[in-house]
């Protein structure tokens, strides 16, 4: 695109010592502004990717990748579903569950809860609850002993710990000679877990599948079967495939449907943040306009001499495009280097800043995620760097065009 003459002069204008040092200062500020904007954008997007990944893993530690549900009465042949889908390619585990709601009470304290009946030997295949226990063990749930595992905040609101008794009140009722009475059952707290999501830590309670079936009168039946996949992003495709293979009467949902509003909100927030921070890069890039306009004014005589020697308007234009592009490329490269380095070391940089200024950005008493996670993606780095380069190139067009319109006679009249 550029001939050697245009490239040589453009590079010389970029590195030469100018009479007007103010122009050099503005060029340096433009370059640093581009670098700072690109680095900030890469770092912030990487941190937001990290937050999204962390939240997704915590949610999917409780919610299955794919859920197979039956009619309102439940799934009768759940073992057949587990055998049929559990060994499929792309599926790493399958486990039945019973879903119900109720209230737990201890003394004068009462809390609503979401109850889930599970088989401890299979539950570890589809969730990470077994690894989130802060007291007791998940396999302490034994059929017939009516043990229960509570979320940390739920146990705190009830004022119980491992070994304490709680009373479960179910929506079903018993008809007795004295009237209709709610069904009550005493349970022993055998474990407490902490997922890190208040939605689950404050409401979820686990019990053995057989105890839940007996309590909610679902002997031989379950609410559904939960599946874990090798790649969770295959969930929509595999869910449609399973739906076409299973008999009529089954409903299949995947994790993207269960939390679609949450992930849409996260995606929208990332998009808005990207646009806002890209405006910083745009402001820095368009500082090149003022830099190059002043350069064109400073080099009027040089431009006129080049024109009298036979340089075409296109050649003059290319000289200043080279100069602006060099400033932009150097700024973008510095920004990408700094942004990648900061995004990859955010877990050490932030603690160092907190120790230096004796502050804490994310207090564990307030936030469940007390550290800034980072998930830098090459695609984001390439996209940010590419957009910044395009903005820098666009910023050079007007000053370069203005330089190409210089009239030699007018420029040399007072020289």
Buried (B, 14 or more C-beta within 10 A) or exposed (E): EBEEEBBEBBBEBBEEEBEEEEBBEBBEBBBBBBBBBBBBBBBBBBBBBBBBEBBBEBBBBBBBBBBBBBEEEBBBBBEEBBEBBBEBEBBBBBBBBBBBEBBBBBEEEBBEBBBBBBBBEBBBBBBBBBEBBEBBEBBBBEBEEBBBBBBBBBBBBBEBEBEBEBBBBBEEEEEEEEEEEEBEBEBBBBBBBBBBBEBBBBBBBBBBBBBBBBBBEBEEBBBBBBBBBEEBEBBEEBBEBBBEEBEEEBEBBBBBEBBEEBBEEBEEEBEEBBEEBBEBBBBBBBBBBBBBBBBBBBBBBBBBBBBEEEBEBEBBBBBBBBBBBBBBBBBBBBBBBBBBBBBBEBEEBBBEEEEEEEEBEEEEEEEBBEBBBBBBEEEBBEBBBEBBBEBBBBBBBBBBBBBBEBEBEEBBEEE
